[in-house]
Amino acid sequence: MSWSVSDKELLEKFPAPAFRPYQKELLLKINECLNTGVRLVVYEAPTGLGKSYINATFCRAARTAFYTTPQITLINQIKKDPLIGNDFAHIMGRRNYICAHDPAATVEEGVCVRFPNFPCVKEVECPYWRAKVIAYNHPRVLTTFHYFIFEGISESAYFLGRRHLAVIDEAHNIDRHLVDAFSLLVSPFTVSFNIWLKWKYRLRRVASKDELKGVIAEMMEDIRFRIEEMKEEAKNEPLSRKEAKTLKQLENFTSLAEQFLNSPEGQEWIWEWTRPREAPEPWLVVMPVYARFLSEIYMWPRAELFIISSATILSHEIFLSEIGADLNFKEDEIAFIRVKRSPFPPENRPIIDFTVGKMTKKERERYIEDAARAVEYIITQLERGRNVAIHCHSYELAEMLYNALSDDVKRSNLVLTHTPSTRQEVLDMWLGKRGATFICVAFEEGQDWKGEKCEAQILLKVPFPDLRDPRVSARLKKCDWNWYYYKALLGVIQAYGRAVRTPEDKARFYVIDKSFETLLSRAYRWMPEWFIEALPEHWRKKVLEMREKARKKGIKIV
């Protein structure tokens, strides 16, 4: 299915009444690539350019299309957008829909699971299957990246199949989402308590990947037997909601375990024992190290053509290698496009040097008091009366900062913190206030804090990949430092882009962590120009000098 759309046809499908700066040029450039045989277009464009409208335009022009993203918040923004929200049929996993016959259960554990012979006409009554049928018959489908890669594994009925075009937005970390999605957790909750008790000691003694495969293959016999046993039991006595949930967990585990057991020889896997908070004993996690082979099986077969977009595809060589584009496309079938200028002037989004010391695990105790005093000065003097977000990168560091702030500052400035289970509630509270400070963890992506929602951000800690993560350790043992600093820079720029979203927005970005200077010296090659121009003069001069020296040595600069 080749692409044959004229520029005139394409521009007529643009949903907005007018173009933002650089939008029209980008649309035409992507169209030129597709019309000349390119099958994968990867483009980087700064926050605020309006990538959703560009992507929706190509979905409208395609015969059939997926629009997918790992960011649930972006899905919700598109659904609510009056200009493009009605362009798509929307579908997510079963757990996102309530059973029509049991309001206390999701479709994943609904009556059709617990009562095998329950007379439910799913295409008519079930909200999930109604949405699935609509999506099956609709030329354009909006869905999460997780559903996009798993749909073909989990079910065959009304399979959405291979489409003409797949658009993947906010795609900078899809390699991470792939390896996370196919990680295998072996615990009392995923394999059932009795099976866990039987196999955990043998699992703890494994010393090689082949040995681990052998033990899990044997354990799978017990799991499959238990699945069939539960289905037989349901014929005589309906399953409880808890039992239905256990059955679904066992089926999900089986699906993931088969991916591990059938993985190709060249795919590297690692495993570790980890003890979640409040768990009485460690659990086993089996993880793929690289996404390259996973994308070849689960992502690329979903469409003939791909458009992949983000504000932070900083190095197309690193990005394309991580997602395994070379395994599916010829070199002349791939195009990379970069928009170098931001639609927002740098004076509206300045980066400010407020560094006090390194916030690494070894150094943070030494500098946390200085960091707290800097934060207090920013929120009480420089940004008084404004909403401020503080990016901490870990709950441990967030707690240290909160405890180091004075009680007077915490009371007078409404300093809010969150736990993993109160993320959304505290976020909503902060967004509804004025003059509040939000100490947050893992909010670098997917947030739209425009206007007065957030007028200043503080980077307390550069988000370097966690050295305790076995996947990170495995890569660094191979001296993959380019990837390490690339990912850290990506996280910083994602955080930076949360607050200035429209031409009217103004927000300052304060840097507390002195490790930012290390990042500048290691990742200067990949920094986009629109980010460099917002740096303070001394940092900008340093970056430009390093880039010029690198060019003279023949080192490629983005």
C-alpha positions in Angstrom: 0.0 0.0 0.0 2.0 2.9 -1.3 1.4 6.6 -0.3 -0.1 8.8 -3.0 -1.5 12.0 -1.6 -0.9 15.5 -3.2 0.1 18.5 -1.1 -3.3 20.1 -1.8 -5.2 17.0 -0.6 -3.1 16.8 2.5 -3.5 20.5 3.5 -7.2 20.3 3.0 -7.3 17.7 5.8 -5.5 19.9 8.3 -8.0 20.3 11.2 -7.1 23.7 12.5 -8.3 27.0 10.9 -4.7 28.3 10.7 -1.1 27.0 10.9 1.3 27.5 13.8 4.9 28.4 12.9 6.7 25.6 11.0 3.6 23.3 10.8 2.9 23.7 7.1 6.5 23.2 6.1 6.7 20.1 8.3 3.5 18.7 6.8 4.8 19.1 3.3 8.2 17.7 4.1 6.7 14.5 5.6 4.3 14.2 2.7 7.2 14.5 0.2 9.1 11.7 2.0 6.0 9.3 2.0 5.4 10.1 -1.7 8.9 9.1 -2.6 8.9 5.6 -1.0 9.8 6.3 2.6 8.0 3.9 4.9 9.3 5.3 8.3 9.3 9.0 9.0 10.7 10.0 12.4 10.4 13.7 13.2 11.5 15.8 16.2 9.6 19.1 16.8 9.7 21.2 19.9 6.8 21.4 22.4 4.0 23.7 21.3 4.4 23.2 17.6 1.2 21.2 17.4 2.3 17.6 16.6 -1.1 16.2 17.3 -2.7 18.2 14.5 0.1 17.2 12.1 -0.3 13.5 13.0 -4.1 13.7 12.8 -3.8 15.2 9.3 -1.9 12.1 8.1 -4.3 9.8 9.8 -7.1 11.5 7.8 -5.2 11.1 4.6 -4.4 7.4 5.1 -6.7 4.6 4.0 -6.7 3.2 7.5 -4.7 4.4 10.5 -3.6 3.9 14.1 -2.8 6.9 16.3 -1.1 5.6 19.4 1.0 6.9 22.2 2.3 5.7 25.6 0.9 8.8 27.3 -2.6 8.4 28.6 -2.8 12.1 29.2 -2.2 12.7 25.5 -5.0 10.2 24.6 -7.4 12.2 26.8 -6.3 15.5 25.3 -7.0 14.2 21.8 -10.4 12.8 22.8 -11.4 16.2 24.2 -10.1 18.3 21.3 -13.0 19.6 19.4 -11.0 19.7 16.1 -9.8 16.1 16.1 -11.5 14.2 18.9 -14.3 12.9 16.7 -11.9 11.7 14.0 -11.1 8.4 15.8 -12.6 5.4 17.4 -11.1 4.9 20.8 -10.2 1.6 22.3 -8.2 0.5 25.5 -7.8 -2.7 27.5 -10.6 -4.5 29.2 -9.7 -3.3 32.6 -10.7 0.3 31.5 -14.4 -0.7 31.0 -17.1 -1.6 33.5 -19.0 -4.8 33.1 -22.6 -4.1 31.9 -24.0 -6.8 34.2 -21.8 -6.1 37.3 -21.0 -2.4 38.1 -18.5 -3.6 40.7 -16.3 -5.4 38.1 -14.3 -4.5 35.1 -14.8 -6.4 31.9 -11.5 -8.2 32.7 -13.3 -9.9 35.6 -16.9 -9.5 34.4 -19.7 -12.0 34.4 -18.7 -13.6 31.0 -15.4 -14.7 32.7 -17.1 -15.9 35.9 -20.2 -17.4 34.3 -19.0 -19.2 31.1 -22.6 -19.7 29.9 -23.9 -16.3 30.8 -26.2 -15.0 28.0 -24.4 -11.8 27.1 -24.5 -10.6 23.5 -21.1 -9.0 23.9 -21.1 -6.9 20.7 -24.4 -5.2 21.9 -24.2 -5.2 25.7 -20.5 -5.2 26.7 -18.9 -1.7 26.6 -15.5 -3.1 25.7 -16.7 -5.2 22.8 -18.9 -2.4 21.6 -15.9 -0.2 21.5 -13.9 -2.9 19.8 -16.5 -3.5 17.0 -16.6 0.3 16.4 -12.8 0.4 16.2 -12.8 -2.7 13.9 -15.0 -0.9 11.4 -13.5 2.6 11.8 -10.7 3.8 9.4 -8.9 5.6 12.3 -8.2 4.1 15.7 -6.9 6.0 18.8 -5.3 3.7 21.4 -2.5 3.3 23.9 0.9 2.0 22.8 0.5 -0.9 25.2 -2.8 -2.0 23.6 -1.3 -1.4 20.1 1.5 -4.0 20.7 -0.6 -6.5 22.8 -3.9 -6.6 20.9 -2.7 -9.2 18.5 -1.5 -11.5 21.3 -4.4 -11.3 23.6 -7.3 -11.9 21.2 -8.3 -12.7 17.7 -11.9 -11.6 17.5 -12.3 -8.3 15.7 -8.5 -8.0 15.5 -7.7 -4.5 14.3 -5.0 -6.0 12.0 -2.4 -4.3 9.9 -3.3 -0.8 8.8 -2.0 1.6 6.1 -0.4 4.0 8.6 0.6 3.9 12.2 1.4 7.2 14.0 3.3 6.9 17.3 3.4 10.2 19.2 5.5 11.0 22.3 7.6 8.1 21.1 11.0 9.0 22.6 10.8 6.2 25.2 9.0 3.5 23.3 12.1 1.3 23.6 11.6 1.4 27.4 7.9 0.8 27.1 8.6 -2.3 25.0 11.0 -3.9 27.5 8.8 -3.0 30.4 5.7 -4.5 28.7 7.5 -7.8 28.1 9.1 -8.0 31.6 8.0 -11.1 33.4 7.1 -10.8 37.1 7.1 -14.1 39.0 5.3 -13.6 42.3 2.4 -15.0 44.4 0.1 -12.6 42.6 1.0 -13.5 39.0 1.3 -17.3 39.3 -0.9 -17.9 42.4 0.3 -18.6 45.9 0.5 -22.4 45.7 2.5 -22.4 42.5 4.8 -19.8 43.9 5.5 -21.9 47.0 6.3 -24.9 44.8 8.7 -23.2 42.5 10.4 -20.3 44.2 13.3 -22.3 45.7 14.2 -23.8 42.3 14.0 -20.4 40.7 16.4 -18.9 43.3 19.0 -21.5 42.4 19.1 -20.8 38.6 22.5 -19.7 37.3 22.0 -19.2 33.6 19.4 -18.1 31.0 18.9 -21.7 29.7 18.4 -23.0 33.2 15.9 -20.3 34.0 14.0 -21.1 30.8 13.9 -24.8 31.8 12.5 -24.1 35.2 9.9 -21.6 33.9 8.9 -24.1 31.2 8.3 -26.7 33.8 6.3 -24.3 36.0 4.2 -23.4 33.0 2.8 -26.9 33.0 1.4 -26.3 36.5 0.0 -22.9 35.4 -1.7 -24.3 32.3 -3.2 -27.1 34.4 -4.5 -24.6 36.9 -6.1 -22.4 34.2 -7.9 -25.4 32.7 -9.0 -26.5 36.2 -10.5 -23.1 37.0 -12.4 -23.1 33.7 -13.8 -26.5 34.4 -14.8 -25.4 38.0 -16.6 -22.4 36.5 -18.9 -24.7 34.6 -20.3 -26.0 37.8 -20.0 -23.0 40.1 -19.4 -19.4 39.1 -16.0 -17.9 39.8 -15.8 -15.0 42.3 -14.4 -11.7 41.2 -11.1 -12.5 43.0 -10.9 -15.9 41.2 -11.7 -14.3 37.8 -8.9 -11.8 38.4 -6.5 -14.7 39.3 -7.5 -16.5 36.1 -6.8 -13.4 34.0 -3.4 -13.0 35.8 -2.5 -16.6 35.0 -3.4 -16.1 31.4 -1.5 -12.9 31.2 1.5 -14.6 32.8 1.3 -17.4 30.3 1.3 -15.0 27.4 4.4 -13.2 28.6 6.2 -16.3 29.6 5.8 -17.7 26.1 7.5 -14.6 24.7 10.5 -15.3 27.0 10.6 -19.0 26.3 10.4 -18.5 22.6 12.7 -15.5 22.4 15.4 -15.7 19.7 18.9 -16.7 20.6 20.4 -13.3 20.1 17.9 -11.5 22.5 19.5 -10.7 25.8 17.5 -11.3 29.0 18.5 -10.6 32.6 16.8 -11.3 35.9 16.8 -10.1 39.5 15.2 -10.7 42.8 13.5 -7.5 44.0 11.5 -6.9 47.1 8.6 -4.4 46.6 7.5 -2.2 49.5 5.6 -4.2 52.1 6.2 -7.6 50.4 7.3 -10.3 52.9 9.9 -11.7 50.5 11.7 -10.9 47.2 10.0 -11.6 43.8 11.6 -12.5 40.5 11.6 -10.2 37.5 12.8 -11.4 34.1 13.5 -8.6 31.7 14.7 -8.1 28.1 17.6 -5.7 27.9 16.9 -4.4 24.4 13.7 -3.5 22.5 15.1 -4.2 19.0 13.9 -7.7 18.6 10.6 -7.0 20.3 9.6 -4.2 17.9 10.4 -6.5 15.0 7.7 -8.9 16.2 5.1 -6.7 17.9 5.3 -3.2 16.5 6.4 -3.1 12.8 3.9 -5.7 11.6 1.0 -3.5 12.6 1.3 -1.1 9.6 2.8 -0.6 6.2 3.9 3.0 6.9 5.0 4.7 10.2 5.2 8.3 11.4 7.0 8.6 14.7 7.1 11.9 16.6 8.4 13.5 19.8 10.1 16.7 21.0 13.1 14.7 22.2 14.3 12.3 19.5 17.7 13.9 20.1 19.8 11.4 18.1 18.1 9.6 15.3 21.0 7.1 15.1 20.6 6.1 18.8 16.8 6.1 18.6 16.5 4.1 15.4 19.0 1.5 16.7 17.1 1.2 20.0 13.7 0.5 18.3 15.2 -1.9 15.7 14.3 0.1 12.6 17.2 -1.4 10.7 15.6 -4.9 11.2 12.5 -3.9 9.3 13.3 -1.1 6.9 15.9 -0.5 4.2 18.1 2.6 4.7 16.3 4.5 1.9 12.9 3.7 3.5 13.8 5.8 6.6 13.7 9.6 6.9 14.5 11.8 9.9 13.2 15.4 10.1 14.1 17.9 12.7 12.5 21.3 13.4 15.3 23.3 14.9 13.4 26.4 16.1 10.8 26.7 18.8 7.6 28.7 18.2 8.2 30.3 21.7 11.0 32.9 22.2 13.7 31.8 24.7 13.0 34.7 27.0 9.6 33.1 27.8 11.3 29.8 28.8 14.7 30.6 30.3 16.9 28.0 32.0 18.4 29.5 35.2 21.6 28.3 37.0 20.8 27.9 40.6 23.2 25.0 41.2 24.4 24.3 44.8 25.9 20.9 44.5 25.5 17.4 43.1 22.3 15.5 44.0 23.8 12.1 43.3 23.2 9.4 45.9 26.7 9.9 47.4 26.5 13.7 47.5 22.9 14.5 48.3 23.1 14.4 52.1 26.0 16.9 51.9 24.0 19.4 49.7 20.3 18.8 50.6 20.2 21.6 53.1 21.7 24.0 50.6 19.2 22.8 48.0 16.4 23.4 50.4 17.5 26.9 51.1 17.7 27.6 47.3 14.2 26.1 46.8 12.9 28.3 49.7 14.4 31.4 48.1 12.8 30.6 44.7 9.3 29.9 45.9 9.2 32.7 48.6 11.0 35.5 46.7 11.4 34.8 43.0 8.1 33.0 42.4 6.0 34.0 45.3 2.3 33.5 44.5 2.9 31.3 41.5 2.6 27.5 41.1 6.0 25.8 41.1 6.8 22.2 40.3 10.0 20.5 41.7 11.2 17.5 39.7 13.0 15.1 42.2 13.5 11.9 40.2 13.0 9.6 43.2 10.6 9.4 46.2 13.6 9.2 48.5 15.0 12.5 47.4 11.5 14.1 47.4 11.1 13.1 51.1 14.6 14.4 51.9 13.8 17.8 50.3 10.4 18.1 52.1 11.9 17.3 55.5 14.7 19.9 54.9 12.2 22.7 54.2 11.3 24.9 57.1 7.9 24.5 58.6 7.1 28.2 58.0 7.8 27.8 54.3 5.7 24.6 54.0 2.8 26.2 55.7 2.9 29.6 54.0 3.5 28.2 50.5 1.3 25.1 50.5 4.0 22.6 49.7 2.5 19.4 48.4 4.0 15.9 48.1 2.6 12.7 46.8 3.1 8.9 47.1 2.8 6.4 44.3 -0.9 5.8 45.2 -1.8 9.6 45.5 -0.2 10.9 42.3 -3.4 12.0 40.6 -5.2 13.3 43.6 -2.2 15.6 44.7 -1.6 16.7 41.1 -5.3 17.8 40.8 -5.1 19.6 44.1 -1.9 21.5 43.0 -3.4 22.4 39.6 -6.4 23.8 41.3 -4.4 26.1 43.6 -2.4 29.4 43.2 0.9 29.9 44.9 1.4 26.2 45.6 4.6 24.1 45.3 4.4 20.5 44.0 7.3 18.2 44.9 6.9 15.5 42.3 8.4 12.3 41.0 8.1 11.0 37.5 6.1 13.9 36.1 8.6 14.7 33.4 6.3 13.4 30.6 2.7 13.7 29.5 1.7 16.8 31.5 0.2 20.0 30.0 0.9 22.7 32.6 0.1 25.7 30.5 -0.8 29.2 31.7 -1.1 29.7 35.4 -1.0 26.0 36.2 2.8 26.2 36.4 4.9 29.3 36.0 8.2 27.9 37.3 9.9 24.5 37.5 12.9 23.4 39.5 15.1 20.5 38.5 16.4 19.2 41.8 18.0 16.1 40.3 19.1 15.3 36.7 17.2 12.1 35.8 20.1 9.8 35.0 19.0 6.2 34.5 19.0 4.3 37.8 22.3 2.4 38.3 20.4 -0.1 40.4 18.3 -1.2 37.5 19.8 -4.4 36.1 19.1 -3.4 32.6 21.1 -0.2 33.1 23.9 -2.1 34.7 24.0 -4.6 31.9 24.3 -1.8 29.3 27.0 0.0 31.2 29.1 -3.1 31.6 29.3 -2.9 27.8 30.4 0.8 28.2 27.1 2.1 26.6 27.6 5.6 28.1 26.2 7.4 25.1 22.9 5.8 25.8 23.1 6.7 29.5 23.7 10.4 29.0 21.3 10.5 26.0 18.5 9.2 28.3 19.3 11.7 31.0 19.2 14.6 28.6 16.0 13.3 27.2 14.4 13.4 30.7 15.6 16.9 31.4 14.2 18.3 28.1 10.9 16.5 28.7 10.6 18.1 32.1 11.5 21.4 30.7 8.7 21.3 28.2 5.8 20.8 30.7 5.1 24.4 31.4 5.5 26.6 28.3 2.8 25.2 25.9 1.4 28.2 24.1 2.8 31.6 22.8 1.3 33.3 25.9 3.1 31.1 28.5 6.1 32.2 30.5 7.9 29.9 32.9 11.4 29.7 34.3 13.3 26.5 34.7 15.7 26.5 37.7 18.5 23.9 37.9 19.7 23.0 41.4 21.7 19.8 40.6 25.3 20.6 39.7 25.4 17.3 37.8 23.7 19.3 35.0 27.1 20.7 34.1 28.4 17.1 33.7 25.4 16.4 31.4 26.2 19.5 29.3 29.8 18.2 28.8 28.7 14.7 27.9 25.5 15.3 25.9 26.2 18.5 24.1 26.1 16.7 20.7 22.4 16.0 21.0 21.1 19.2 22.4 18.5 20.8 20.1 19.1 24.4 19.2 15.9 25.6 20.7 17.1 24.2 24.1 20.6 25.6 23.8 19.3 29.1 23.1 17.4 29.1 26.5 20.5 28.3 28.5 22.2 31.0 30.6 25.1 32.7 28.7 27.9 30.8 30.5 26.4 27.4 29.8 25.4 28.3 26.3 28.9 29.5 25.5 30.4 26.3 26.9 28.0 24.1 24.8 28.7 26.0 21.6 32.4 25.8 22.1 32.3 22.1 22.6 30.1 21.6 19.6 32.5 23.7 17.4 35.5 21.7 18.6 33.7 18.4 17.9 32.8 19.5 14.4 36.4 20.3 13.6 37.3 16.8 14.7 34.7 15.3 12.4 32.3 14.4 15.2 28.7 14.5 14.1 26.5 17.1 15.8 22.7 17.1 15.6 
